[in-house]
């Protein structure tokens, strides 16, 4: 009896697929990717610790969100553009262009003479970081299968952890040293130059440019405009302009119109920046929504935790940087551990769900930090949130890359990173608006209470010091927007009121993180649980011999 052999294929061959390089070649490519990502990640973590001092010298604390948001804004808006251009012009050339932009912008930021100069340099720096944050994930998707990619994504998570640990420490050291805060920008330049050279010689992946492919300039402009308008509205609303003012309403309407225009253009574009077909994939949609939440929580915490520790607890920049170690160490553990676990089994769904639950609990603890005279709640809250970040950030990207066809991998990867960065920019702006608005409210209430006590003292013919405190607080409004050193140099009663107002304002920021984490939990819960593609093929079962004929 002849055995009939049936060959099964799970899916038709992908014309865009290419032969994956050897592990040795992948390791060589990873050297350049890791160096570039370390450069871009160090920038934000170094600057975050030094921002209070920078703003105290160049401007007021009320503009802190603009310095951070300028880089996040251009990084966010440029992310999908870098991804699409790399499809057309090649990964290596775009990678080196982004490094060049980053080097020039870092030099400009280090030589800033006023706040407007610094904000402009940070915006240009964010443009380069957009490429450095996006292209490594796309290149990794080109050279490694989704399932094996978990091991390398754990390495990328390790780079994030190391840079986030070193950044606050280096930033605090530079601020406290004679070098000053300007070296927070200049110190990354040599590393970026070295990364440029390494990529030139180590990154040898072949690519044939598609010179006849059009660039969707209209779509890119509309996406940039929509993201910019939303972030500007969140930055100004409730602080510099009223939510009901004509300017705020105009910005809101403009954001809606620009978003609608981007949707129309992207549906018709031949080479869309964010192809509309991606939104037919539930994994992509839910992963993008969860990435928005992760970005809001992550960037908001990294930017405002040093602010909280320096203003409320009187820590130096160096010590406040060290106090973020629980956040980073826990992120490092779960990022690497989950990457290896997913590579072994191909199953990933439980990790993001557990991670979002940990984020919810962590922000609940942080929101109660003002009730804890020590720092137990701060340490425990950061550790839990860090565990949650590590279980979400890279795995959401891997799940998306695994669910999309190879032809859409670059666009899908860039889009998920775009939504994560958009969440980060929106989170920094929104958290900043909450902090400044609540700070002004608390200070106003303190001034009103002091005036009422002063009036009562005048009526009773006594003097409890309320009149002097009222006058001091009325004149301390500008000092409250200064550097931590300025605030803690104020007279005792005034300092206590201002520090208390900062404490209450920061609890409002932490409270906002709770519903954001809950929304992220809902998004990951609705993601399909399909295993990652590209695992080791199962060995065929041994053929069963035909029974002997009687």
N, C-alpha and C positions, 0 to 999 in steps of 0.2 A: 504494500500500500504506500503510495507516495504521499508525503506530508505536504499539505498546502500551506504556503507561507504568505502571511498577510502583513504588509507594511503599513503602519499607522503614522499619520502626521498630525500634530496638534494644531498647526497653523501654516499657511502658505509661506514660502521663503520671502524674506524682506529684501527688496532690491537695494535698500540703503544700508543693509548690514555689511560689516566688514570683519575680516579675520582679526581676532583679538591678539595683541602682542604677548610675548612671553612675560612671566613674572619678573624676570630680570629687567626687561625693558620698562615694565610698569614701575618698578622701584626707582629707576633712573628718572622717569617722568615725575614721580611723586616728590623727588628732591626739590625740583623747581616749584611745584605746586605748594608744598609746605612752606618754603621760604616766602613766597608771595603772600600766602594767606597769613603767615605770622606778621608780615609787614603791615597789612591792612588792619588786622585785628588789634595789634599793639597800639595803633593810632588812637582809636576810640577809648581803649582802657587807660592809656596814659593820660589823655586829655581829661577824662572824666574826673580823676582825682584832683587835678590842678585847676579845674574850672572855677571854683569859688575864689581862689587867689587871682586868677587871670581877670575875672570880672570885677573884682575889687580894685584892680589897678587900672583897667581900661574902661570900665563902665559900671553899671549897677547889676545887682543880682537879678533884677526883673528881666534882664536881657539874656540870662544864662541859656534859656531854652533856644534862643535864636542861634547861638554859637553851635550848640549841639545839633539843632534841627537843620541848619544850613547844609551840613555834610550829609545828614541822613536824607534830606530832601533830594539832593542831586544823585546820591547813591541809589535811592529808590527809583527815581524816574529813569535813570540810565540803565538799570539792570536788564530789562527786557531788550533794550536796544543792543547792549553788548552781546547778548545771546544770539539775536538774529544776525548781527553783523559777522559773528564768528562762523555762522553757517555759510555766509557768502564770501568772506575774505580770508577766513582761516583762523584757527585758534591761536597759533603762536604769535602772529603779527598783532592781533588785537590784545593779547596778553602783554606784549612789550609796550604797546601804545599806552595801555592803562598804567603800567609802571612808570612810564615817562611823565604822564600827567601828574601822577601822585608825587613824584620827586620834585617837580617844579612847584606844585602847590604847597608842599611841606616847607620848602625854602621860603616861600612868600609868607606863610603863616608864622614862621619863626622870626621874621623881620617886621611883623605888624606893628604899626605905630598908633593905631586907634581901633575902635571896635568895628567900624565899617570895613576897614582893611582886613581885619581878622575874619569877619563873617564871609567876605568875598573869597578869601583864601580857603576857608573851610569848605565853601561851596565847590570850588575847583577840586579840592582834595577828595571830596565825596564822589565826584565824577570818576576819578581814577579808582577809588575803592570799590565803586560799583562793578568795574571789570574784574578786580582782584577777588571780590567776594563771589562772583557768578561763574567765571570761566573755569576755575578748578573743579567745581562740581560737574560741569558739562564735560570737561576733558576726562574726568574719572568715569563718567558714564560712557564715553567713547571706548575706553580701553579695558574695562572690567565689567563682567556680567553683574546684574542687580544683586544676586545672592552673595557672590564673592565680594561685592562692593561694601558689604557691612564691615569687613575687617578694615578696609581703608577709610571708611567714613569714621570709624572709631579713632583712627589716627588724626583725621581732621578735627574731631572733637577734642583730642588731646592737645592739638595746636591751639584751639580756642581756649582750653583750660590754662595752658602754660602762659599764653599771652595775657589772659585776664588776670592771672596771678602776678606776673611780672609787671604788667602795666601799672596798676595802682602803686606797687612798691617803687618802681622806677620813677613814676610821676611824682609821688610824694617826696622821694629822695631829691629829685631835681628841684622841686619847689623850695625845699628846705635848704638846699645847698647854694653856694655862691653862683652856680651856673644860672639858676633862675628858671622860670616857666618856659622861656623860649626854646630851651633844649628839649622840651616835651614834643615839639614838632621836628626839630632838627635831628634828633637822635635816630629816627627811623630812616633817614636818607641813605646812610652807608649800607644798611641792610637791604634797602630797595635796589640800590645799584648792584650789590652782590647778587641779588635774585635775578636781575636783568641779565647779568653775565652768565649765570648758571643755566638759565632757561635757553639762552642762545646756543649753548653747546650740548646740553643734556636733552632738550626737548626736540626729538627728531621725527615726530609722527608725520607721515606724509599727508598732504592735502592738495586738492585741485580746486583753485578758486572758481567760483561761479560768477564771472565778471558780467554776465548778461542779466543777472537777477536784480530787479529793482529794489530800492530801499524805501520802506514805507515811512517817508518823512512826515506826512500828515498825521498818520496814526501815532507816531512817536511824539509829535508836538501836542496832540490832544491828550495823550496819556500823561505827559509831563505837566500840562496845564491843569488837568483835573486833580492830580496828586498834590501839586503845589497849592492850589486854591483851598483844598481841604485842610492842609497843614497850616496855612496862613490863618484861616478862619479859627482853627482850634487854638492857635498861638495867641491871637488877639482877643478872641471872644471871652467876655467876662472879666478882662483885665484892662486892656487899653480901649476897647470899644464894647458897648452894651450889646447883648445878644439880640435885642429888638431894634438896634440902630439900622439905618438904611445901608451902611457899609457891610454889616454882618449879613443882612438879608441878601444884598447883592452878591457877596461871596458865596453864600449858600446856593443861590440860583445859578451862579456861574459854574459852580462845581457840578451841579446836576446836568446843565447843558453840555459842558465839556465831556462829561462821562458818557452821555447819550451820543454825542458826536463821535467819540472814540469807538463805541460799540458799532455804530453804523459803518464807519470807515473800515474797522477791522473785519467785519463780515464780508466786505467786498474786495479787500486788498489781495493782490496776488501773493505777496510775501508779507503777511500780517505780522506785526510785532508780537501780538498775543492772538494766535489763531482762534476763531470762534469755536472750531470743532473740539478744542480742548475741554470746553464746558459741558460737552456731552458725556464726559467721563466722570463718574461720581467720585472716584478716588481723587482725581485732580481737584474737583470742586471742594470736597470736604478737607483735603489736605491744605488747600489754599486758605480756607477759612480758619483752620486750626493754626496755620502759620502766622496769620494776622495776629491772633491772640498771643502766640508765643513771642512774636516781635514786640508787641506792646508791653508785655510783662518784662521781658529780658532787658530791652534798652531802657525802659523806665527805671528799673531797679539799678542797673549799672550806673546810670547818670545821677540818680537822686539819692542813692544810699550813702555815698561819700558826703553829699551835702547835708544829709541828716546827721551823720556821725560827727562831722566837724562843727556844725552849728549847735546841735542840741547837747551832745556829749563832750564838746570841747576838745576833740581829738585833733592831732596834727595831721596833715595830709598823708604822711607815711603810715601812721598808725591806722588811720581810716582805711587806707588801702589794704593793710594786713587784716582788717576786720571783715573784708570780703572773701577771705579764704574759705569759710564754710560753703559759700555759694559756689565757688569755683571747684573746690575739691570734690564736692558731691556730684557736680556736673561731670567732672572728669571720670569718676567711677562708673556712673551709669551710661555715659556715652560710649566708653570703650567696651564695657561689659555687655551692653545690649547689642553692639555691633557684632561682636564675636558670637553671641548667642543666636542672633538672626542668621548669620552666615552658616551656622551649623544645622539649623532646623528649617530655615526659610519662612518661619511663622513670626509675625511681628505685631499683630493687632493688640495683644494684651499690654504691650509696653507703653504706647502712648496713652491708653486709657488710665493705667495706673499712674503715669506721670502727671496727667492733668488733675487727678484726685490729689496728688501730693502738692501740686501748685495751689489748689484751693485751700488746703489745710495750712500751707506755708503763709499765704497772704492773710489768713485769719489770725495767725500768731503775730505777724508783723503789725497788723492793725491794732493789736492790744499791747504793743510794746511800751506805750506811755504809761500803762498800769504797772509795769515791771521796773523797779528802781535800778536793777542790774541790766545786763545785756543778754540774759538767757533767751528771751523771746526773739531778740534780733538774730542771735546765732542759730537757734533752732529753725526759725522761719526761713532764713537764707538757705540753710542746708536742705530743707524740704523742697523749696522752690528750685534749687540747683539740681536735685535728683529728678524733678519733673522735667526740667529743660533737657537734661541728658537723655531722657527716654523719649523725647519728642523731636528735637530739632533735625537730626540727620535721618531718623527713621521715616519721618513724613516725606522727606525728599526721595528716599529709596523706594518707598511704596509707589510714589507717583511715577518715577522712572520705570519701574517694573510694569506698571499698568499701561503705559503709552507705547505706541509703535516707535521703532528706531527713528523714523523720519521726524517725529515730533518730540524726541527726547530733549534736544537743546532748548526748544521753545518752551516746553513744559517745565524743565528745570529752572530756566530763567524766570518764568512766570511765578513759580512757587517762591523763589528767592525774592522776587519783586514784591509779592504780597507780604512776606515776612518783614522785609525792609519797610514797606508801607505801614505795617502795623507798628514797627519800631519808631518811625518818624511821627506817626500819629500819636503813639503812646507818650513820647517825650513831650510833644506839644500839649497834649491833653493833660498829662500829669503836671506839667509846668503851670498850665492855666489853673488847675485845681489848687496847687500849692500857693501861687501868688494871690489868687482870689481869697483863699481861706486865711492866708497870712494878713492881708489887708483888713479882712473882716475881724480877725482876732485883735489886731492892734487898734482898730477903731473902737471895738467894744471896750478894750482896756482904757483908752483915753476917755471915753464917755463915763465909765465907772469911776475913774479918778476925779473927773469933774463933779460928779454927783457927790462924792465923798467930800470934796473941797467945799462945795456949796453947803453941805450939812455942817461941816466944821465952822464955816463962817457964821451960820445961823446960831450955832451953839457957843460960839466964842472960843473954840478950841483949835488946836493945830496938830493934826496927825501926820502931816507931811504930804497929804494928798494933793494940795495945791502945787507944791514943788514937783511932785511926780507927774502931775498932769502937764505942766509946762515942759518937763524933760521929755515925756513921751511924744508930745506934739512936735518937738524939734528933733526927735530921734527917727522919724520916718525914713530919712535918707540913709542914716547909719544902719538901719535894719536891712537895707539893700546892699550893704557893703560886704567886705570880706569877713570871714570868721574872726580874724584877728581884731578887726574894728569892732565887731559886736561884743566880743568878750572883753574889750578894753573899756566898755561903758561902765558908768557907776552901777553898783550892785542892784538896787531896786529896778532900774531901767533895764539892765541886762537880763534880770530874771523874767521880766514881762516879755521881752522880745524873744528870749529862748523858749519860754512857754508857748508863745504864739507860733514859733517855728515847729515845736513839737506837735501841736494840734494840727498845723497845716500838713505836716508829713503823714500824720495818721489818716488824713483825708486821701492822700495819694495811695497809701496802702489799701484803704478800703475800696478804692476804684479797681484794684487788681483782683478782688474776689469775683465780681460778676464777669470780668474778662476771662478768668480761669474757668468759670462755669460754662461759658459759651464755647471755649476750646474743648471742654469735656464732651459737650453735646456733639461738636463737629467730629471728633475722632470716634465717638461711639457709633456714628452712622457710616463710617468708612467700610467698604467691603474687606473681608478678611482673607483675600486670595494670597497664597504663599508667593514669595518672590521668585521670579524666573531665574534660570541659569544655574540651578543646583547640580550636583553630580548626578549623572544618569544612573538609574538603577540597573544592576546586572541582570541580564535575561535569565529566566529560569531554565534549568537544564531540561532538554527535550525528554519527554517520556517515551520509552521504547514501546513499539507495538507488541502486544501480547503474542506469544508463539501460537502458530496455527496448530490445531489438533491434528 
